[in-house]
């Protein structure tokens, strides 16, 4: 979990557009972020395993 101050700082509009930091809305992680879902890879794996993301299911063959 990211500190609340770090998350709050990333939500502010930056001075330059290249400084935008996208963070997971659940845990605040910035690395391994998936833009399509708005969450990090770890939270994606947890939610998809439980079936909470519509259209995503664990593959098995």
N, C-alpha and C positions, 0 to 999 in steps of 0.2 A: 504494500500500500504506500502510495506517495503521500508526502506530508500535505496537509490542507493548504499551507501557504504556497507550495509549489504548484498545486493544482489551480489555485486562485490566480497566481501569476500567469499561468498559461492561458487562462480564459480572457485576460485583458487583450485588447487589440494592440498588436505590436507596432513599433515605429515603422518597420519595413515589412513588406509582405513575406519575405523569405524567412523571417524569424518565427513563423507560425509553428507551434508545437501541438501536434494532435495527440491526445491522450485517451486512454480507455475510460469510458464513463463509469465503469464499475470499480476499478482498482487504481486508476491514475497512471498506469504504466505507459511509457512513451515508445519503447522499443517493441517490435513485433506487432505493430498496430495494423489492423485491417480496415481500410477505409470503407469498404462495402458494408461492413457491419457496425463500425464505430467502436469496436472492442479489440483487445489484444488477443494474441494467439492462445494464451492460457485460459482466459475467460471464454473464448470461442470454443475451445475443446470441452470445457466443463458444461457449457450451456447446450452444445450440440449433442453431447453424450446423454444428457437428460431429455433431449427432444424439445427444448424450449425455443429453438430458432426454427421458424417455419421453413420447410423446404430442404432442410439439412438433416441427414441421418448418417450414422456410422456405416461405412461400407464393410461388407464381408463377402467373400467368395470362396 
